[in-house]
Each structure stands twice: as C-alpha cells, then as structure tokens.
C-alpha cells in the first residue's frame, strides 16, 4: 500500500520550528532624526543586528527620550521585544510606530507576525491583509496570511495566498502539506494531486516524509502503520523533532508506559521548548505513579504555556491525591479559566471543595459537571488519560 491520501482529519505543520518567519527591523526610517540622535539610532541598529538586545533597547529608548516622534525607534523596539517573546510590549511599540507611519507595510507585517507567534491567528489576519494589499510581492506576507487563514479554517481564502509562494516554497514539505490539506478541504482535486506528487518528489525517503506519512496514519487511527513510519523517520534522523513524541504517544496508547516515557524523554532533550512534550511526559509519569516527576514535568509545561489546560488539570489531580487541597483548588481554577465547559474539571473542583468543607459550592460544581457530561464527552479528560494524542504542531495541540 502506498502513502495514505492527505486527509482533512490531519492537521498540518503550524510550528515555528519549521516555519521560521523573520521580523523586519526598521532600517529605512532613520531619515529626519536630529543630528545628535542619529548616531544613537545607528548604535541601536548595530546592537539589534548583532543580537545584543539589551543594548539595542537602551539605545532606542535614548532616541525616544530625545525625539518622541522617532518612528524607527518604536518599530525596532517592537522587534527587540518580539525576539524576547515579550508580546504585549512588542505590540505596544509596533502600534505606536504604525500610528506615526501608517503607510509602512513592514510595521504591519511585524504586527501580524507578533500575533502569529502567539497563535492568535484571527488577530493576525487584518494587518497581514493590508500588507498583501499594499505589497503583493511580499512572499512572507502572502505565506503568513495564507497560514493564518488556513489555521482559522478559511481554506478558500488561504489557498490563493499559499499558491502565491509556490515557486519559493514548493521544496518545503511543511508548506506542501498545508497546501494539500487546503486543497482537499476546498475539493480542488487537481491542486491536491499536484501537491501530493510534489511532496513525494521532494520527500522521497526522507525522515520528514516518513513523519508526515506517520501523522496521516495517526489521523486514520492506524497506529501500527504509523509506528512503522515514525520508526523509519527516527532511524534516518533520530533528532528530528516530533518523531519521538509520536512514538511515545503510540506506546502510551498501547499501555507500554516505560517505553512511552523513554521516547518522550528523548523528545524533550531534542526540543525542550514545546509545552506539549512536557505535558505528555507528566501524564505518563502520573500513570506510572511517579507523582514527583509528573508534577515537575507539568510545571515545566505551564511555565512554557500558561494556556495548557491539560497540564493544569494534571497538577490539580496530583495535589488532590496528596491532599494538598488549597493548591489543588488554585490550579483547577486556572484550568477552568481555560476550559469552562470541561465536565472533568467541574467534577474535580467539586471533590476538592468537599474536602475543604465547602459543601454548598461543591454541590454547584458537581451539578455543573453532571450537566456538561450529559452534553458531550470531555475531550480534556481524554487527552489527559492518553485516549487521544494531541498534535504539538497545531494550535492548541489538537
């Protein structure tokens, strides 16, 4: 049997590990600076180019102290903060720059990129649309806009922008896979066939191609075939991100918890900055009754991603098990702030409140849990128990 057909059930690469878009420093906004300020601006540019972000920030702040209208200083401070992943600060400075220079597309491109890197794809679309309108030749803007529309399920809108960069990106498997799924979603059979053929031509017997095929088999729940593909990928490139994650996930679903832990430990060594890796490792250690390790790994997950409800849920269960009820209540509330419709979380909160002697509140939570459980199966509990395999390369780990 050949590779599986690209399916809409399979979510493609959305990880910045594979789609490395670059911020655009403001190199053309220096004219008009007072003579005493221009050298400071140039010093900031040099520091930014060399990666000395504290020095760059200091220089651009010095420029703004002397010239509050220095649009380039605001724009470059935005880039400084983006590289430090200080997204709110970055957007504050970029919006100041945009207000002073609304006709400069590079500023709006960085605004869109800042939203994209926070997985706020819907918010990124509007500024990126204006960049594509004003600068249709920008491949980065076309690609980013196409991805954001794709990731908000606007597949018909996404395809023209994705196709606009075919010449530049058609050797990129991540790009090709995204186009193939979008083509499938919009019933564009000719484009889908063309893209799959190109994928097979580009991928050949590469580790990346086996990873894609394995993920497609996961989407079809054909885990034996998926494991074979991931194993081939690991043999070709044992340090390819996500391969050991999926091998660990399959082992976990097969109740081979020691093997799952072994694979996930390899994954976090390769890529320690992906929260889902630590979340899954915490879940496996919890099932192995190694609560100390599970707590440590869940904490690492929420340090990396405060919105990871499954990790908060895991911590709450650990604290409940160890009778640390005030801590359990605190983290279950953090999880409920993210997943208000989770029956499991309302049940857990109700149980914790009972232990704290707050019976009236507990009854409310337990009743809400019962109501939600009647409505739908709780996906949060399924992920935490290993019945489903979150995709760390998609928004929300779906």
ZAGU-802622 format. One line per 3 residues: number of its first residue (from 1); their letters; for each residue z, y, x of C-alpha. Coordinates in Angstrom, 2 decimals. Layout:
! ZAGU-802622
NUM	A	Z:Y:X | ...
! end
This chain:
! ZAGU-802622
1	XXX	0.00:0.00:0.00 | -0.86:3.45:1.29 | 1.35:6.54:1.26
4	XXX	2.75:7.46:-2.14 | 0.97:10.10:-4.17 | 2.57:13.52:-3.90
7	XXX	4.81:13.81:-6.94 | 6.25:16.82:-8.74 | 9.57:14.92:-8.68
10	XXX	9.76:15.55:-4.97 | 10.93:18.93:-3.72 | 9.17:20.05:-0.51
13	XXX	10.44:21.72:2.62 | 12.16:25.02:1.96 | 14.23:25.03:5.10
16	XXX	14.11:27.91:7.57 | 14.31:25.29:10.28 | 10.67:24.59:9.51
19	XXX	9.53:27.92:8.08 | 10.56:30.41:10.72 | 9.57:33.83:9.46
22	XXX	10.37:36.75:11.73 | 11.96:40.10:10.96 | 9.80:43.07:11.83
25	XXX	11.62:45.71:13.92 | 10.56:49.30:13.26 | 8.50:50.15:16.32
28	XXX	6.32:52.79:14.68 | 8.97:55.00:13.09 | 10.19:56.89:16.15
31	XXX	7.90:59.98:15.95 | 9.66:63.13:14.80 | 13.03:62.32:16.35
34	XXX	14.75:65.22:18.11 | 14.22:65.12:21.89 | 17.88:64.37:22.58
37	XXX	17.80:61.39:20.18 | 14.51:59.71:21.13 | 15.87:58.12:24.36
40	XXX	18.80:56.65:22.42 | 16.42:55.16:19.87 | 14.37:53.66:22.69
43	XXX	17.53:52.19:24.19 | 18.33:50.60:20.84 | 14.82:49.16:20.59
46	XXX	15.12:47.65:24.08 | 18.52:46.13:23.23 | 17.15:44.69:19.99
49	XXX	14.16:43.21:21.81 | 16.44:41.57:24.39 | 18.81:40.20:21.75
52	XXX	21.76:42.43:22.66 | 22.68:43.12:19.05 | 25.99:44.98:19.64
55	XXX	24.25:47.40:22.00 | 21.38:47.85:19.54 | 23.77:48.55:16.67
58	XXX	25.69:51.08:18.77 | 22.51:52.90:19.78 | 21.09:53.13:16.27
61	XXX	24.44:54.31:14.89 | 24.42:57.01:17.57 | 20.92:58.05:16.46
64	XXX	22.02:58.33:12.84 | 25.08:60.37:13.76 | 22.73:62.98:15.20
67	XXX	19.82:62.53:12.78 | 20.78:61.05:9.36 | 17.10:61.02:8.37
70	XXX	16.04:58.67:11.19 | 14.36:56.02:9.05 | 13.62:53.77:12.05
73	XXX	17.31:53.57:12.89 | 18.15:52.39:9.37 | 15.30:49.87:9.45
76	XXX	16.33:48.48:12.81 | 19.99:48.29:11.82 | 18.77:46.14:8.95
79	XXX	17.13:43.82:11.46 | 20.31:43.74:13.59 | 22.37:42.66:10.60
82	XXX	19.76:40.13:9.47 | 19.96:38.44:12.85 | 23.73:38.35:12.47
85	XXX	23.34:36.96:8.92 | 25.24:39.94:7.52 | 23.00:40.08:4.49
88	XXX	24.77:42.73:2.41 | 24.93:45.10:5.37 | 21.28:44.39:6.20
91	XXX	20.09:45.14:2.68 | 22.15:48.33:2.53 | 20.43:49.69:5.63
94	XXX	16.99:48.46:4.63 | 17.22:50.09:1.22 | 18.21:53.36:2.90
97	XXX	15.11:53.05:5.08 | 12.96:52.21:2.06 | 14.18:55.32:0.22
100	XXX	13.21:57.51:3.18 | 9.90:55.74:3.83 | 8.72:54.04:0.61
103	XXX	5.17:53.66:1.90 | 6.09:51.49:4.92 | 5.43:47.84:3.96
106	XXX	7.34:46.38:6.92 | 10.63:47.62:5.49 | 9.94:45.98:2.13
109	XXX	8.87:42.79:3.90 | 12.24:42.63:5.61 | 13.99:43.21:2.28
112	XXX	12.11:40.26:0.82 | 12.90:38.16:3.88 | 16.60:39.01:3.66
115	XXX	16.68:37.74:0.08 | 14.64:34.67:1.02 | 17.06:33.69:3.76
118	XXX	19.90:33.83:1.26 | 17.88:31.54:-1.06 | 17.66:34.43:-3.53
121	XXX	14.02:33.71:-4.18 | 13.76:35.52:-7.51 | 15.09:38.74:-5.96
124	XXX	12.63:38.44:-3.07 | 9.53:38.33:-5.25 | 9.34:42.00:-6.30
127	XXX	9.47:43.58:-2.81 | 7.09:40.95:-1.45 | 4.62:41.62:-4.25
130	XXX	4.46:45.26:-3.21 | 3.81:44.27:0.41 | 0.96:41.95:-0.59
133	XXX	-0.43:44.70:-2.82 | -0.37:47.27:-0.01 | -1.11:44.91:2.89
136	XXX	-3.03:41.86:1.63 | -3.90:40.89:5.19 | -0.24:40.11:5.98
139	XXX	-0.10:36.34:6.27 | 3.68:36.37:6.46 | 3.98:38.34:3.22
142	XXX	1.47:36.08:1.43 | 3.25:32.93:2.61 | 6.74:34.23:1.78
145	XXX	5.67:35.40:-1.66 | 3.99:32.07:-2.36 | 7.10:30.17:-1.33
148	XXX	9.42:32.33:-3.42 | 7.19:31.92:-6.47 | 7.00:28.19:-5.80
151	XXX	10.76:27.87:-5.47 | 11.23:29.67:-8.78 | 8.74:27.24:-10.37
154	XXX	5.97:29.81:-10.78 | 3.44:27.36:-9.41 | 0.29:29.01:-10.77
157	XXX	1.39:32.35:-9.29 | 2.28:30.72:-5.98 | -0.98:28.93:-5.28
160	XXX	-3.24:31.95:-4.57 | -0.75:33.31:-2.05 | -0.27:29.91:-0.40
163	XXX	-4.03:29.36:-0.26 | -4.47:32.78:1.35 | -2.90:31.44:4.56
166	XXX	-4.70:28.08:4.63 | -6.66:28.96:7.77 | -3.47:29.86:9.66
169	XXX	-1.13:27.18:8.27 | -3.22:24.11:7.49 | -1.90:22.33:10.57
172	XXX	1.67:22.80:9.31 | 2.86:19.74:7.40 | 5.59:21.67:5.60
175	XXX	3.03:24.13:4.32 | 0.60:21.40:3.30 | 3.23:19.51:1.41
178	XXX	4.20:22.62:-0.54 | 0.56:23.28:-1.46 | 0.11:19.66:-2.54
181	XXX	3.10:19.79:-4.87 | 2.00:23.14:-6.32 | -1.50:21.74:-6.86
184	XXX	-0.03:18.71:-8.62 | 2.13:20.94:-10.81 | -0.89:23.01:-11.87
187	XXX	-3.19:19.98:-12.27 | -5.50:21.26:-9.56 | -6.73:17.81:-8.60
190	XXX	-9.39:18.93:-6.13 | -6.93:21.03:-4.15 | -4.31:18.28:-4.25
193	XXX	-6.77:15.71:-2.88 | -7.98:18.13:-0.22 | -4.40:18.90:0.84
196	XXX	-3.27:15.27:0.95 | -6.33:14.39:3.04 | -5.47:17.21:5.42
199	XXX	-1.84:16.03:5.57 | -2.94:12.55:6.59 | -5.32:14.03:9.17
202	XXX	-2.64:16.32:10.64 | 0.31:13.99:10.33 | -1.30:10.76:11.49
205	XXX	1.56:8.56:12.69 | 3.94:11.42:13.47 | 7.67:11.36:12.82
208	XXX	7.25:14.29:10.43 | 4.68:12.39:8.36 | 6.98:9.38:8.04
211	XXX	9.76:11.77:6.97 | 7.55:13.20:4.21 | 6.49:9.77:3.00
214	XXX	10.10:8.57:3.06 | 11.20:11.53:0.97 | 8.44:10.80:-1.53
217	XXX	9.71:7.23:-1.83 | 13.23:8.56:-2.38 | 11.84:10.62:-5.26
220	XXX	10.49:7.38:-6.74 | 13.79:5.59:-6.06 | 12.01:3.05:-3.84
223	XXX	14.79:3.02:-1.28 | 13.68:0.03:0.80 | 10.30:1.64:1.45
226	XXX	11.98:4.98:2.08 | 14.33:3.42:4.63 | 11.37:1.86:6.45
229	XXX	9.65:5.24:6.72 | 12.80:7.04:7.89 | 13.42:4.32:10.45
232	XXX	9.88:4.78:11.80 | 10.46:8.54:11.99 | 13.73:8.01:13.86
235	XXX	12.06:5.62:16.29 | 9.36:8.17:17.11 | 11.72:11.16:17.22
238	XXX	15.43:10.32:16.93 | 16.33:14.02:16.90 | 14.07:15.06:14.04
241	XXX	16.23:16.97:11.54 | 16.99:15.27:8.21 | 15.92:11.74:9.23
244	XXX	19.47:10.52:9.84 | 20.66:12.43:6.78 | 18.39:10.34:4.58
247	XXX	19.18:7.11:6.39 | 22.84:7.89:5.81 | 22.23:8.68:2.16
250	XXX	20.44:5.39:1.59 | 23.21:3.46:3.37 | 25.75:5.20:1.18
253	XXX	23.91:4.30:-1.99 | 23.84:0.70:-0.73 | 27.64:0.89:-0.20
256	XXX	27.26:0.49:3.58 | 29.72:3.29:4.26 | 30.27:2.68:8.01
259	XXX	26.51:2.88:8.58 | 26.28:5.97:6.38 | 28.96:7.68:8.46
262	XXX	27.21:6.69:11.70 | 23.91:8.18:10.55 | 25.47:11.38:9.23
265	XXX	27.38:11.92:12.47 | 24.03:11.76:14.26 | 22.65:14.32:11.82
268	XXX	25.43:16.87:12.30 | 25.02:16.52:16.06 | 21.34:17.37:15.72
271	XXX	21.77:20.13:13.17 | 25.33:21.40:12.76 | 24.35:24.41:10.65
274	XXX	23.24:22.62:7.46 | 26.11:22.54:4.98 | 24.81:19.50:3.08
277	XXX	25.19:17.36:6.21 | 28.92:18.10:6.39 | 29.34:17.77:2.63
280	XXX	27.83:14.30:2.62 | 29.87:13.30:5.66 | 33.01:14.46:3.86
283	XXX	32.08:12.39:0.81 | 31.55:9.26:2.89 | 34.87:9.70:4.70
286	XXX	36.60:10.20:1.33 | 35.17:6.89:0.13 | 36.35:5.32:3.40
289	XXX	39.84:6.64:2.55 | 39.86:8.80:5.67 | 41.15:11.90:3.90
292	XXX	41.93:13.86:7.07 | 38.34:13.63:8.27 | 36.97:14.23:4.77
295	XXX	39.00:17.41:4.45 | 37.80:18.64:7.85 | 34.15:17.98:7.01
298	XXX	34.35:19.51:3.53 | 35.94:22.61:5.07 | 33.05:22.84:7.51
301	XXX	30.61:22.63:4.60 | 32.19:25.50:2.66 | 32.52:27.57:5.84
304	XXX	28.74:27.30:6.14 | 28.02:27.71:2.44 | 30.63:29.16:0.11
307	XXX	28.48:28.16:-2.88 | 28.66:24.40:-2.19 | 30.46:23.24:-5.33
310	XXX	30.46:19.56:-4.32 | 32.47:20.37:-1.19 | 34.99:22.42:-3.18
313	XXX	35.22:19.52:-5.63 | 35.82:17.09:-2.77 | 38.58:19.26:-1.35
316	XXX	40.21:19.51:-4.78 | 40.28:15.71:-5.08 | 41.85:15.36:-1.63
319	XXX	44.54:17.92:-2.46 | 45.21:16.26:-5.79 | 45.51:12.83:-4.14
322	XXX	48.00:14.21:-1.59 | 49.97:16.05:-4.30 | 49.08:19.47:-2.88
325	XXX	48.63:20.81:-6.38 | 48.62:24.59:-5.74 | 45.90:24.12:-3.11
328	XXX	44.00:21.81:-5.46 | 44.08:24.41:-8.23 | 42.81:27.10:-5.88
331	XXX	39.79:25.11:-4.73 | 38.95:23.67:-8.16 | 38.83:27.25:-9.43
334	XXX	36.44:28.07:-6.58 | 34.23:25.17:-7.69 | 34.38:26.18:-11.35
337	XXX	33.25:29.69:-10.45 | 30.04:27.99:-9.28 | 29.74:25.15:-11.82
340	XXX	31.25:26.35:-15.09 | 29.60:23.56:-17.09 | 30.97:20.68:-15.00
343	XXX	32.99:18.24:-17.10 | 34.42:16.66:-13.95 | 35.80:19.96:-12.72
346	XXX	37.44:20.77:-16.05 | 38.99:17.30:-16.15 | 40.25:17.70:-12.60
349	XXX	41.68:21.13:-13.30 | 43.40:19.79:-16.40 | 45.02:16.99:-14.39
352	XXX	46.20:19.40:-11.71 | 47.65:21.77:-14.31 | 49.55:18.86:-15.88
355	XXX	51.08:18.09:-12.50 | 52.08:21.74:-12.19 | 53.79:21.59:-15.58
358	XXX	51.31:23.93:-17.26 | 50.62:21.68:-20.23 | 49.11:24.24:-22.62
361	XXX	46.49:25.33:-20.09 | 45.88:21.70:-19.14 | 45.05:20.76:-22.74
364	XXX	42.47:23.54:-22.88 | 40.76:22.31:-19.71 | 40.80:18.66:-20.77
367	XXX	39.33:19.55:-24.15 | 36.58:21.55:-22.45 | 35.89:18.61:-20.14
370	XXX	35.55:16.31:-23.17 | 33.21:18.76:-24.87 | 30.96:19.08:-21.83
373	XXX	30.98:15.34:-21.20 | 29.60:14.78:-24.68 | 26.77:17.21:-23.99
376	XXX	25.42:15.80:-20.75 | 26.14:13.60:-17.76 | 27.85:15.52:-14.98
379	XXX	25.49:15.93:-12.04 | 28.24:17.31:-9.79 | 30.22:14.07:-10.04
382	XXX	27.07:12.02:-9.45 | 26.37:13.88:-6.21 | 29.96:13.57:-5.03
385	XXX	30.06:9.83:-5.77 | 26.80:9.08:-3.98 | 24.78:8.19:-7.08
388	XXX	22.25:10.86:-6.20 | 21.01:12.18:-2.87 | 20.93:15.99:-2.57
391	XXX	17.98:17.35:-0.61 | 19.23:19.71:2.14 | 15.73:21.14:2.47
394	XXX	15.63:22.53:-1.04 | 17.51:25.38:-2.67 | 20.85:24.18:-3.93
397	XX	20.43:20.83:-2.25 | 18.80:19.32:-5.31
! end
